[in-house]
Amino acid sequence: MLKKRIIPCFDIKNGRVVKGINFVELRDAGDAVEMAAQYTLAGADELVFLDITATQENRKTLADLVEKIASQINIPFTVGGGINSVEDAERLIRCGADKVSLNSSAVRNPQLIADIANTLGTQAVVVAIDTKMVNGSPEVFISGGTLATGLNTIAWAKQAEALGAGEILLTSMHNDGTKNGFALDITSQVSNAVNIPVIASGGAGSMGHFKDVFIQTKATAALAASVFHYGEIGIQQLKDYLKNEKIAVR
């Protein structure tokens, strides 16, 4: 069985780490390069860096910042935001990213998943899905959670896997930043529907929430931001707790 991974997430705006609630009300959380180095020392298994306004501002991900972060860490590093071509993905891998995360661009052009997977390998392709319940059904949203697509979340996750995604990063918009716990229902449904790793995201507020998502779903990793950024939960403290709860972590 895969050991569970703990992943801090950096939402980047104007070169700074920010955090919001339900994708809005963003506040500053610190310097990305310094925080990346600290998390590596603290025992994080991976890092995810999302340039959250790249798509809305129609620009490329901050490659120079990616390079600076990569120089400070020795753990896997996923980068997303504004990746619209194989060339964009290759550039970020050259800058030091281990994986790229596709969200809006994959929905608009699903073939991009296959093209990048064929060029860089499926292990380098993460498809990020922002999901929200609409009329009782889980729907995919893009453009930083601002645009409904009409796509069913579970069907899209399965399609992404079929096209070559190596991993799904699933964020519940309703839970994001609330600290009320991960969205166990949709996380369970998606992780049951695909055969690739699923990273649960959105809603972590306590160590018990990590235990719940690992016990009650097939998620192989859990991602969080504010509880780590503001020192509410320490990475090693969380891993010790999960080990005591008989959950195998890295």
Buried (B, 14 or more C-beta within 10 A) or exposed (E): EEEBBBBBBBBBBEEBBBBBEBBEEBEEBBEBBEBBBBBBEBBBBBBBBBBBBBBBEEEBBBBEBBBBBBEBBEBBBBBBBBBBBBEBBBBBBEBBBBBBBBBBBBBBEBEBBBBBBEBBEBEBBBBBBBBBBBEEEBBBBBBBBEBEBEBBBBEBBBBBBEBBBBBBBBBBBBBBBBBBBBBBEBBBBBBEBBEBBBBBBBBBBBBEBBBBBBEEBBBBBBBBBBBBBEEBBBBEEBBBBBEEBEBEBB
